[in-house]
């Protein structure tokens, strides 16, 4: 667990940030009848499973808890709400071309979606585009790394050549995570402030 910082203390007493190996350590995962049980480093429990059509309401509630900054980082533009048709589309995937994993908090009723990772396959170029989102209160405890690794594994199982995605340069946590997982990065001349992140499989 990352120690709390005493903002009243002098800077010289502030703790150092955790090593990347600790920051991106994968949570413990165990099999579950409804998916896989995940216990994070701070002791919280989630279930990692495939997304389902019945997740629409949970996805909309998750969206409502996101900050405007989180929304812009994930969707690359501002959105005030997640319309029901869009939520339904995101929850009803085509398994031939898509994979989507969700992290569900079943310690509350109704169960809440705390994170989601997905890929969209482009068969024409033998690659897939990824997107990952973890709710702010559940970030920095390895869940993003867990979702990304599952997406990488799925792409390799499909025999794809590359996994890629667009990430805003201000989104340092995602850029650092992708670097830890072996992704390369290059700027996009036509999209200032945006990087293309790629991983050769």
trRosetta pair geometry for C-beta under 8 A, 3 or more apart (Angstrom, degrees):
i j d omega theta_ij theta_ji phi_ij phi_ji
1 41 5.9 -176 -62 124 60 102
1 42 4.7 88 -98 -95 107 90
1 141 8.0 -5 -112 -113 61 107
2 18 5.8 -102 -102 -27 90 123
2 23 8.0 42 -74 -106 114 81
2 140 6.4 -20 -15 140 143 127
3 15 5.1 81 67 -3 123 169
5 14 5.7 18 -145 -142 111 91
5 15 6.4 -129 -97 27 82 93
6 9 4.2 59 99 -4 112 113
6 13 7.2 -27 61 109 113 117
6 14 7.8 -147 53 -100 68 65
9 13 4.4 -76 149 73 129 130
9 14 7.0 165 88 -64 108 65
10 13 5.5 88 67 7 76 101
11 14 5.4 -32 -161 -4 50 118
17 23 7.6 7 159 -68 97 133
18 22 4.3 -105 170 86 118 122
18 23 4.8 148 90 -60 113 87
19 22 4.8 88 61 9 80 101
19 23 6.9 -153 93 -8 38 90
20 23 5.4 -55 -137 40 36 112
20 24 5.9 1 173 10 72 111
20 176 7.2 -138 -122 169 114 109
20 180 5.6 -165 170 -100 123 122
21 24 7.0 -66 -132 52 19 86
21 25 6.5 50 155 -66 56 89
22 25 5.6 -23 -149 -20 32 117
23 140 6.5 -55 -157 -159 90 76
23 142 7.7 166 147 -68 38 72
24 142 6.0 114 -168 -111 31 72
24 144 7.9 -69 -128 75 86 93
24 145 4.4 120 -168 -67 88 149
24 177 6.1 153 -109 -124 125 77
24 180 5.0 121 20 134 172 166
24 181 8.0 -139 177 -51 148 85
25 41 6.7 77 80 -63 120 130
25 142 5.1 -58 81 -91 54 135
25 145 7.6 130 68 67 12 154
26 29 7.3 -45 152 -16 110 109
26 142 5.4 163 -117 178 22 126
26 145 5.9 -120 -85 107 72 114
26 146 5.2 115 -141 -84 88 87
26 149 6.9 -28 -97 12 128 154
27 38 4.9 62 107 -174 135 98
27 39 6.1 -177 176 79 106 40
27 40 4.7 -56 -113 -102 129 50
27 41 6.7 -120 -106 -30 78 67
27 46 8.0 51 109 40 165 109
27 141 7.0 44 -71 136 109 90
27 142 5.0 157 -38 94 76 126
27 143 6.6 17 -14 -79 127 66
27 146 5.9 -31 26 -60 93 145
28 38 7.1 148 81 -154 52 51
28 39 4.8 -11 63 57 106 95
29 36 5.0 16 -174 157 102 127
29 37 7.1 149 -158 79 50 48
29 38 5.3 -16 -102 -99 74 75
29 48 6.6 -31 -131 26 115 138
29 146 7.3 145 -59 -145 127 128
30 36 6.6 158 75 -168 32 78
30 37 4.7 -20 65 62 91 100
30 39 7.7 23 3 -4 107 101
31 36 6.0 -53 -113 -115 32 76
31 37 7.4 11 86 15 19 88
32 35 5.2 1 72 71 112 54
32 36 5.5 158 17 -117 96 17
32 37 4.4 113 -55 -34 124 86
32 47 6.0 -96 76 -133 160 101
32 49 8.0 -83 76 -67 115 107
34 47 6.0 -4 97 -170 105 147
34 49 6.1 -52 142 -77 71 149
35 47 4.6 101 68 170 129 97
35 48 5.4 -171 157 84 119 44
35 49 2.8 -90 -96 -72 134 100
35 50 7.5 -163 -107 9 104 59
35 104 7.6 113 34 30 160 115
36 47 6.9 144 69 -161 40 60
36 48 4.5 -22 63 61 98 99
36 49 7.0 167 17 -68 66 65
37 45 6.5 -20 -169 -162 94 103
37 46 7.8 149 -159 82 48 41
37 47 6.0 -33 -99 -104 52 69
37 48 7.9 -144 -56 18 5 81
38 45 6.9 144 80 -157 56 52
38 46 4.5 -20 64 66 110 88
38 47 6.9 175 14 -95 88 16
38 48 5.2 77 -34 -24 123 105
38 103 6.7 -48 41 -137 150 103
38 143 7.7 88 152 -110 151 91
38 146 7.1 79 -131 177 140 168
39 43 6.8 -18 -175 -144 97 32
39 44 7.3 164 -152 81 56 35
39 45 5.5 -22 -99 -98 71 73
40 43 6.8 -39 73 30 76 21
40 44 4.8 4 35 54 116 85
40 45 7.8 -144 6 -72 80 27
40 46 7.2 53 -33 3 101 107
40 138 7.6 -142 -72 -157 160 87
40 141 4.6 34 -169 144 125 132
40 142 6.7 166 -139 50 85 104
40 143 6.9 -35 -101 -56 116 99
41 141 5.4 -150 33 -160 98 95
41 142 6.6 101 -16 5 109 126
42 141 6.0 -72 2 -124 105 141
44 105 7.9 -29 169 -121 114 105
44 107 7.8 -109 -161 4 83 149
44 138 7.6 -113 88 -121 152 95
44 141 8.0 56 40 124 113 164
45 105 7.9 116 92 -136 62 66
45 106 7.7 -59 115 51 102 84
45 107 6.2 111 66 -47 100 119
46 103 4.6 12 163 -178 143 94
46 104 6.3 143 -169 67 83 38
46 105 5.7 -49 -110 -83 83 60
46 106 7.7 122 -144 8 41 79
46 114 6.0 -95 -115 42 135 137
46 115 7.8 27 -173 26 161 106
46 138 7.9 71 -61 -150 142 142
46 143 7.6 40 35 -114 159 125
47 103 7.3 152 72 -158 41 48
47 104 4.7 -24 60 62 95 97
47 106 5.6 32 -6 -10 122 122
48 101 6.1 7 -172 180 90 115
48 102 7.6 175 -144 86 48 41
48 103 5.6 -18 -94 -101 71 71
48 104 7.9 178 -77 18 23 75
48 146 7.1 -105 -97 145 148 128
48 150 7.6 -168 176 -63 132 157
49 52 7.8 -3 121 -28 117 104
49 101 7.1 166 91 -151 21 73
49 102 6.4 -22 67 59 70 82
49 104 6.7 -18 29 6 106 119
50 99 7.8 -88 -126 -162 96 72
50 100 6.8 88 -162 79 66 66
50 101 6.4 -59 -101 -103 42 58
50 102 7.6 43 151 16 15 85
51 55 5.6 -97 -162 29 81 154
51 90 7.6 -86 173 141 158 73
51 91 5.6 -137 160 -137 115 61
51 93 6.4 88 72 -9 120 122
51 100 4.0 -17 4 104 130 115
51 101 7.0 -139 -31 -100 82 9
51 102 5.0 98 -87 -23 76 113
51 116 7.0 46 -79 -138 121 111
51 118 7.6 -9 -12 -86 140 112
52 55 5.1 118 62 -23 72 101
52 91 6.7 -7 94 -176 34 100
53 56 7.2 -7 170 -31 52 100
53 88 7.6 25 -154 -153 81 73
53 91 5.4 114 -126 131 34 105
53 92 5.1 40 -103 -84 93 87
54 91 7.6 -151 40 168 21 138
55 58 5.0 -63 -163 50 69 114
55 59 5.4 74 137 -31 90 102
55 91 4.7 -173 63 -129 93 125
55 102 6.4 -175 -141 -33 157 169
55 113 6.5 80 -170 -68 110 132
56 59 5.8 -59 -149 35 27 111
56 60 6.5 23 156 -16 64 106
56 84 6.9 46 178 -151 126 75
56 87 4.7 100 -152 132 82 112
56 88 5.4 5 -107 -83 130 63
56 91 5.1 -112 -70 11 70 157
57 60 5.8 -55 -149 37 33 109
57 61 6.4 32 153 -18 66 105
57 110 7.4 16 107 97 123 159
58 61 5.7 -54 -147 37 33 111
58 62 6.3 38 151 -23 65 104
58 104 7.3 -6 177 -121 157 98
58 110 6.8 -124 -83 123 95 118
58 111 6.4 -16 -106 96 138 77
58 112 6.1 173 -150 -137 98 35
58 113 4.3 112 146 -20 106 104
59 62 5.5 -51 -148 34 32 114
59 63 6.5 36 152 -21 64 103
59 82 6.8 -109 132 119 92 155
59 87 4.9 160 91 -150 124 104
59 90 6.3 168 -174 90 162 127
59 91 6.1 -141 -13 -61 148 113
59 113 5.7 13 -84 27 50 161
59 116 7.4 31 -117 -50 98 154
60 63 5.5 -48 -148 33 34 114
60 64 6.5 38 151 -23 63 103
60 81 8.0 18 -153 -176 95 87
60 82 5.3 -153 -116 74 69 114
60 84 7.2 -11 -78 -93 140 62
60 87 5.2 -24 -60 -98 92 158
61 64 5.6 -51 -151 31 35 114
61 65 6.9 30 152 -17 63 104
61 112 6.4 -99 105 -130 129 89
61 113 7.3 132 70 31 92 93
62 65 6.0 -63 -158 34 34 107
62 66 7.2 44 146 -35 64 99
62 112 6.8 137 -75 -178 86 83
62 113 4.2 -59 -54 78 139 103
62 114 7.3 -152 -120 -81 117 20
62 116 7.6 105 124 -15 164 117
62 135 6.4 -110 -154 -75 93 115
63 66 5.7 -45 -159 11 40 118
63 71 7.5 67 -160 -101 82 106
63 81 7.1 90 125 -162 128 46
63 82 3.9 40 99 -12 179 130
63 87 7.7 -109 -10 -90 142 112
64 81 7.6 11 -88 -127 80 76
64 82 7.9 -104 -46 16 68 102
65 135 6.2 11 103 -139 126 117
65 136 7.9 -142 139 23 96 97
66 70 4.1 -128 -167 88 98 128
66 71 5.1 118 123 -56 129 84
66 74 7.5 -59 -154 11 153 137
66 133 7.8 -30 -100 -175 134 128
66 135 7.2 -114 -83 -121 75 71
66 136 7.5 134 -127 -20 56 102
67 70 4.6 101 51 3 76 101
67 71 7.1 -140 93 -4 42 85
67 136 6.6 48 -6 -43 110 144
68 71 5.6 -54 -149 36 34 113
68 72 6.3 31 155 -18 67 106
68 78 6.4 -2 -161 -129 99 96
69 72 5.9 -56 -147 37 30 108
69 73 6.3 29 155 -18 65 108
70 73 5.8 -59 -148 38 29 111
70 74 6.3 19 158 -13 66 110
70 133 7.4 91 175 -151 102 105
70 136 6.3 -104 -73 -54 140 103
71 74 6.1 -64 -147 41 28 103
71 75 5.8 -17 172 21 69 113
71 78 6.6 65 107 -139 119 46
71 79 5.3 -135 175 47 130 88
72 75 6.8 -70 -123 58 22 80
72 76 6.9 37 -178 -141 57 11
72 77 6.4 -44 -130 177 72 4
72 78 5.7 -12 -83 -76 97 59
72 168 7.4 25 132 -32 90 159
73 76 7.7 16 -165 -74 14 46
73 167 8.0 14 -169 -155 84 68
73 168 5.6 -107 -124 29 69 126
73 170 7.5 -113 -97 86 102 95
73 171 4.7 123 -145 -90 117 124
73 174 7.3 162 174 -8 119 139
74 131 6.7 80 -165 -174 81 112
74 133 4.7 21 -112 -90 134 120
75 79 5.7 14 66 -9 163 126
76 166 6.4 14 -80 107 141 126
76 168 6.8 166 -115 -53 75 103
76 194 7.3 34 -136 -108 119 127
79 82 6.9 61 139 -76 134 60
82 86 5.8 -123 -175 84 75 119
82 87 5.2 88 138 -63 111 102
83 86 4.7 87 64 10 85 105
83 87 6.9 -156 94 -6 42 88
84 87 5.6 -56 -143 39 33 112
84 88 6.1 35 158 -22 67 106
85 88 5.7 -53 -146 36 30 112
85 89 6.4 32 154 -20 63 104
86 89 5.6 -52 -149 35 33 112
86 90 6.3 30 153 -18 65 106
87 90 5.7 -56 -147 37 31 110
87 91 6.3 18 157 -10 65 112
88 91 6.0 -65 -145 44 29 103
88 92 6.0 4 163 0 68 115
89 92 6.3 -70 -135 49 25 93
90 93 7.8 -3 178 -66 33 87
90 100 7.4 136 173 -121 73 163
90 118 7.8 -125 -161 -39 88 166
91 100 8.0 -131 -119 95 37 156
93 98 4.0 -124 -170 95 115 132
93 99 7.4 129 149 -94 157 11
93 100 5.3 172 -45 4 151 118
93 118 7.5 -158 -98 -142 142 123
94 97 4.8 19 94 39 113 97
94 98 5.3 94 58 15 65 106
95 98 6.7 -78 -100 63 21 71
95 99 7.5 55 -141 -86 61 62
96 121 7.8 -107 131 51 56 138
97 120 6.6 15 149 -160 93 61
97 121 4.6 -135 -156 50 62 102
97 123 7.4 -78 -112 -33 98 102
98 118 6.5 -5 -170 -172 98 106
98 119 6.6 174 -147 84 53 60
98 120 5.7 -12 -100 -105 88 58
98 121 6.8 -135 -65 5 40 88
99 118 6.4 176 90 -147 55 59
99 119 5.0 20 46 40 93 98
99 151 6.7 163 89 -121 124 71
99 154 4.6 -34 -8 164 177 162
100 116 6.5 -2 -173 -172 98 101
100 117 7.2 171 -150 89 53 43
100 118 3.9 -7 -103 -101 83 104
100 119 7.9 -156 -69 24 56 54
101 116 7.0 167 87 -151 51 52
101 117 5.1 -3 55 57 97 91
101 118 7.4 -175 21 -74 59 57
101 147 5.9 -172 79 -134 121 84
101 150 5.3 18 -16 109 162 150
101 151 7.5 -128 12 -60 118 79
102 113 5.4 -58 -168 -135 121 104
102 115 7.0 156 -160 87 52 55
102 116 4.9 -14 -105 -101 75 83
103 113 7.1 104 71 -163 57 60
103 114 4.8 -65 101 68 105 93
103 115 3.9 25 30 50 123 97
103 116 7.3 -134 16 -62 75 44
103 134 7.4 18 35 -120 142 87
103 138 7.5 -178 107 145 141 154
103 143 6.0 -13 -62 -160 169 124
103 146 8.0 84 -79 89 127 128
103 147 7.2 -85 -35 -69 113 112
104 111 5.0 22 179 163 110 124
104 112 7.1 151 -157 78 62 35
104 113 6.0 -37 -101 -98 67 55
104 114 7.1 155 -112 11 15 87
105 108 5.7 23 123 22 107 102
105 111 6.2 168 78 -164 52 71
105 112 4.5 -11 53 61 110 88
105 113 7.6 -145 13 -64 84 8
105 114 5.2 84 -33 -34 106 119
106 111 4.6 -17 -100 -112 63 115
108 111 6.7 130 73 -113 72 35
108 112 5.7 9 67 -4 126 108
113 116 6.4 10 175 -49 121 105
113 135 7.9 139 115 -39 63 122
114 134 6.8 14 144 -156 77 70
114 135 4.8 -90 -158 18 63 122
114 138 4.6 53 178 -1 119 167
114 143 7.4 -68 121 -169 110 164
115 132 7.6 3 -176 -175 101 80
115 133 6.3 -175 -148 99 62 57
115 134 4.0 -5 -108 -110 114 71
115 135 6.3 -113 -64 2 68 76
115 138 6.3 -119 -44 100 108 135
115 143 5.1 -175 -34 150 168 129
115 144 7.3 -136 -148 -77 139 57
115 147 6.1 -130 145 -52 123 142
116 132 7.5 -174 96 -146 49 45
116 133 5.5 6 54 56 82 95
116 147 7.5 104 142 -137 16 146
117 130 7.1 -7 -172 -169 90 100
117 131 7.2 -177 -146 93 50 51
117 132 4.4 1 -109 -109 92 83
117 133 7.6 -178 -75 25 54 55
117 144 8.0 131 -75 -145 121 52
117 147 3.2 153 -28 174 143 116
117 148 6.5 -140 -137 -64 148 43
117 150 6.5 121 82 66 139 110
117 151 5.4 -113 149 -46 121 120
118 130 7.1 161 88 -151 45 56
118 131 5.6 -4 57 56 87 89
118 132 7.9 176 21 -77 55 50
118 151 7.5 94 150 -104 5 121
119 128 4.1 23 -180 162 119 131
119 129 6.6 151 -155 75 65 41
119 130 5.1 -30 -96 -95 80 69
119 131 8.0 168 -85 18 37 65
119 151 5.2 139 -44 -154 113 106
119 154 6.5 -174 21 90 140 127
119 155 6.4 -171 -127 -68 170 98
119 163 7.0 -68 -119 -134 127 103
120 128 6.2 160 74 -160 37 78
120 129 4.9 -10 54 54 96 96
121 127 7.7 171 -149 99 58 32
121 128 4.7 -37 -96 -97 57 97
121 158 6.8 -117 -104 164 138 162
121 160 6.9 -132 -129 -86 100 135
122 125 5.1 8 112 41 116 93
122 126 7.7 -43 92 13 75 16
122 127 5.5 -3 55 67 101 76
122 128 6.8 173 12 -94 72 38
122 129 7.1 59 -20 -16 109 93
123 126 7.0 26 -162 -78 38 46
125 162 7.9 -44 134 49 98 118
126 160 5.7 164 168 -147 68 66
126 161 4.5 49 123 9 114 111
126 162 7.2 84 106 21 78 84
127 160 5.8 113 -114 -178 30 114
127 161 6.0 -59 -76 65 78 82
127 162 4.1 -21 -116 70 111 92
127 163 6.8 -179 -167 -81 83 26
127 164 6.1 14 167 8 130 108
128 151 7.8 -152 109 177 134 100
128 155 5.3 -138 30 -107 134 111
128 158 7.6 79 -40 66 135 149
128 160 5.5 -17 -12 -156 101 171
128 162 7.7 -178 28 96 59 56
128 163 5.4 -17 67 -115 91 72
128 164 7.5 158 84 29 43 67
129 163 8.0 139 -108 -164 15 60
129 164 5.9 -42 -107 80 61 76
129 165 5.6 112 -167 -93 72 69
130 148 7.3 69 170 -126 152 76
130 151 5.3 87 -123 158 123 154
130 163 5.6 35 -29 179 120 104
130 164 7.1 168 12 79 87 24
130 165 4.4 -73 61 -55 78 128
131 165 6.3 158 -74 -135 53 132
132 144 5.6 100 146 -147 135 84
132 147 5.1 139 -134 104 114 131
132 148 5.8 -36 -69 -68 156 84
132 151 7.5 -115 -70 -13 107 147
132 174 7.2 160 69 -125 110 110
134 138 5.5 -119 172 93 99 97
134 139 5.0 133 104 -90 116 77
134 143 4.9 129 -122 94 140 119
134 144 5.0 -101 -12 -65 136 86
134 147 7.3 -169 -63 3 103 141
135 138 4.8 57 69 25 89 107
135 139 7.2 -142 92 -37 40 85
136 139 5.6 -41 -148 0 34 121
138 141 6.7 -85 -180 36 56 119
138 143 5.9 7 145 11 102 157
139 143 7.2 -102 -111 47 38 111
139 144 6.9 29 -137 -29 78 116
139 173 7.0 14 178 177 127 164
140 173 7.3 -88 -76 -133 82 133
142 145 5.1 -57 -159 43 61 115
142 146 5.9 67 144 -28 82 101
143 146 5.4 -50 -147 33 36 115
143 147 6.4 34 156 -16 67 103
144 147 5.9 -55 -149 38 31 108
144 148 6.2 30 154 -18 66 108
144 173 7.4 110 26 146 170 109
144 174 7.2 -122 -175 -104 147 70
144 177 5.4 -55 118 -129 125 163
145 148 5.7 -55 -144 39 31 111
145 149 6.2 32 157 -21 65 106
145 177 5.9 -141 -76 -152 79 108
145 180 7.2 -45 -110 94 117 133
145 181 7.0 178 -137 -65 83 115
146 149 6.0 -55 -148 34 27 109
146 150 6.6 27 154 -18 62 105
147 150 5.8 -56 -152 35 32 111
147 151 6.5 31 152 -18 65 105
148 151 5.6 -56 -151 36 34 111
148 152 6.3 36 151 -20 67 104
148 177 6.6 156 -14 149 158 117
148 178 7.5 -149 -144 -92 153 64
148 181 5.7 -98 129 -72 135 167
149 152 5.5 -50 -147 36 35 113
149 153 6.3 38 152 -21 66 104
149 181 7.1 -146 -76 -126 74 125
150 153 5.6 -51 -147 36 32 114
150 154 6.4 33 153 -21 64 105
151 154 5.7 -53 -148 35 32 111
151 155 6.5 34 153 -20 65 103
151 163 6.8 122 133 -148 103 146
152 155 5.8 -55 -151 34 31 111
152 156 6.5 28 153 -16 65 106
152 163 6.2 -109 -105 3 67 163
152 181 7.0 -156 -49 176 149 127
152 199 6.7 -49 -114 109 109 155
152 201 7.4 179 -161 -104 80 108
153 156 5.8 -58 -151 38 31 109
153 157 6.3 34 151 -22 66 106
154 157 5.5 -51 -147 35 34 114
154 158 6.4 30 153 -15 65 106
155 158 5.7 -59 -150 40 31 109
155 160 4.5 -70 -172 49 87 125
155 163 4.9 -98 -63 -68 173 114
155 201 5.6 -131 123 -87 114 158
156 159 7.5 45 -178 -73 34 27
156 160 7.3 -86 -75 44 27 79
156 201 5.5 -157 -87 -168 78 122
160 163 7.0 89 106 -61 132 74
160 201 5.8 60 93 49 75 152
161 200 7.1 -31 164 -151 71 69
161 201 5.8 178 -174 52 20 96
162 198 5.9 -17 -170 -164 115 101
162 199 6.7 152 -157 77 63 50
162 200 5.8 -32 -102 -108 84 48
162 201 6.1 -159 -80 6 27 93
163 198 7.3 151 82 -155 48 51
163 199 4.7 -8 58 56 95 104
163 201 6.3 82 -12 -47 91 116
164 196 6.5 -4 -170 -179 114 89
164 197 6.4 159 -155 85 60 56
164 198 4.5 -10 -102 -102 98 75
164 199 7.3 -169 -73 21 54 65
165 196 7.8 165 85 -154 30 52
165 197 5.2 -15 62 59 78 104
166 188 7.5 -16 -126 -20 103 149
166 191 7.4 -40 -148 124 128 161
166 194 5.5 -5 -171 -176 104 117
166 195 7.3 151 -156 77 55 44
166 196 6.3 -32 -99 -100 65 58
166 197 7.5 168 -99 14 14 85
167 171 5.3 -117 180 68 93 128
167 174 5.1 -156 -143 111 131 127
167 175 5.8 162 126 -72 143 78
167 178 7.0 -140 -24 -11 161 150
167 194 7.2 148 76 -158 34 67
167 195 5.2 -25 67 63 86 95
167 197 5.3 35 2 -19 120 125
168 171 4.6 96 66 -9 85 105
168 193 6.0 -5 -152 148 82 93
168 194 5.9 -48 -104 -102 50 67
168 195 7.7 93 -171 16 6 81
169 175 7.3 37 -141 -61 44 147
169 187 7.9 8 -73 -110 124 92
169 193 5.2 -120 21 -163 109 53
169 194 6.8 -117 -23 -77 84 16
169 195 5.7 105 -78 -25 76 104
170 193 7.0 -3 -16 -168 95 103
171 174 4.5 -1 140 31 114 115
171 175 6.2 131 96 -21 74 92
172 175 5.5 -60 -142 41 35 112
172 176 6.0 33 161 -20 70 108
173 176 5.9 -59 -147 38 27 109
173 177 6.2 29 155 -21 64 108
174 177 5.5 -52 -145 36 33 114
174 178 6.3 32 157 -18 66 105
175 178 5.9 -55 -147 37 29 109
175 179 6.4 32 153 -20 63 106
175 185 6.8 42 -148 -99 97 152
175 195 6.8 64 -106 50 113 150
175 197 7.4 -152 -117 -85 64 129
176 179 5.6 -53 -149 35 32 114
176 180 6.5 37 151 -22 64 104
177 180 5.6 -54 -154 32 32 114
177 181 6.5 17 154 -9 65 110
178 181 5.8 -63 -147 44 33 105
178 183 3.8 -41 171 42 96 141
178 185 7.1 106 106 -67 128 107
178 197 4.8 -40 -176 -161 161 141
178 199 7.7 -134 -164 -53 92 110
179 182 7.9 81 -177 -45 28 12
179 183 6.4 -79 -75 58 32 84
179 185 7.3 -37 -78 -22 90 124
181 199 7.0 -41 120 -96 100 142
182 199 6.0 81 99 -130 90 106
183 197 4.7 20 163 -180 140 96
183 198 6.3 145 -160 70 86 28
183 199 4.6 -66 -99 -65 74 93
184 197 7.3 161 80 -155 43 51
184 198 5.3 -21 60 65 93 85
184 199 7.3 158 12 -83 72 45
184 200 7.9 29 2 -12 118 91
185 195 5.0 -2 -165 176 102 132
185 196 7.2 150 -153 76 51 50
185 197 5.5 -16 -99 -103 78 70
185 198 7.8 171 -80 21 32 71
186 195 6.7 149 75 -159 27 82
186 196 5.4 -18 64 57 81 98
186 198 7.8 -5 14 9 98 112
187 194 7.6 112 -154 83 63 51
187 195 5.9 -55 -97 -106 48 71
187 196 7.7 97 -176 13 4 83
188 191 4.0 9 99 45 125 101
188 194 5.1 -26 39 90 121 98
188 195 6.9 175 -8 -119 89 20
188 196 5.5 102 -60 -30 103 101
191 194 4.0 -35 129 46 115 131
